């Protein structure tokens, strides 16, 4: 997950993407760029590594420099031009410009799971099934593998994962005698107890975030988005959405949430001094704590995400893959690099930089699971986070225009937060806008 970005930029990008996507969607229902599934072998990829060459890689991953250096050392015949083209949507704008122009893009690009369907739908990405990469399914967590498969195509290999957990300020909880909540009802009770004990403290901050909302609906068992070729169904009032809003409305309408905006300087300070006592977020968060919330060292701990019935279930929040652009002049070599990054020795420097992997062997290795983290008081936090990765609810999918959806969230659901009204009403407005937009872009979109 990344800090919120400029909505107009995202909306413009999404419109540009979908103008091309509408053309791709004009086939028969159920058709998609990967419908002719190819299942080749890795021989061409291996041969490309031996022959060598030069490729370009766009990414914002902190580990990228170390990964590229390690790769070039292992394969000295290959040169990788590393480019930070911007984070998330900034890169996507440049990437889409290259897709429209038919040239100028990288051979390999980092793409978040939520954005990947839009690029896959336009036919911008190579189907990695043609290189036999479908055989890697068993080596990844189910949720991340599902995220890189669109229709019948495999459009990247997963790098990181964001299974959600409860990060809580243990110092605050101990001071006020608050038990770590195992259910969402207990979480609401903890919010009330904390704020009553000290009105300057809040259980968490949330002013409305699209990624958080979809993840919470995901964990509640919701399936609000469904795509079959050009047919899109949207139901943001399904049982999962209702289950989540019933809980979260109590916090919003009870004024039990901090209104400090996420990713702001004030937010980091509030995490450091305990004004914000918990975060329900992805497994990438420890790195953020260590780099930006140094005052909280030794005060925080990690527990499983609260659930509705006490049984373990989580959801993904964030994460990205590496994909090969179809316009690449060296697709086999690019695919070889992606394989090395996320299914080979490249995973080690990624973990060393604080990344949370999606490969099950690395998640379950003793060196990863048993690492005591000084920031979290010596807790072996990866044991909690790895368990969360295995408990992610199944069956989730994003919209084929999720970037646009996220960009208009503040104008729909965001108003519920601002006015302290029912979140469900905001979700209905969001749904209506998304149905209208989908139909404008050449999809057959409907509610329900």
Order of alpha helices (4+ residues) and beta strands (2+ residues): alpha-alpha-beta-alpha-beta-alpha-beta-alpha-alpha-beta-beta-beta-beta-alpha-alpha-beta-alpha-beta-beta-alpha-beta-alpha-beta-alpha-beta-beta-alpha-alpha-alpha-alpha-alpha-alpha-alpha-alpha-beta
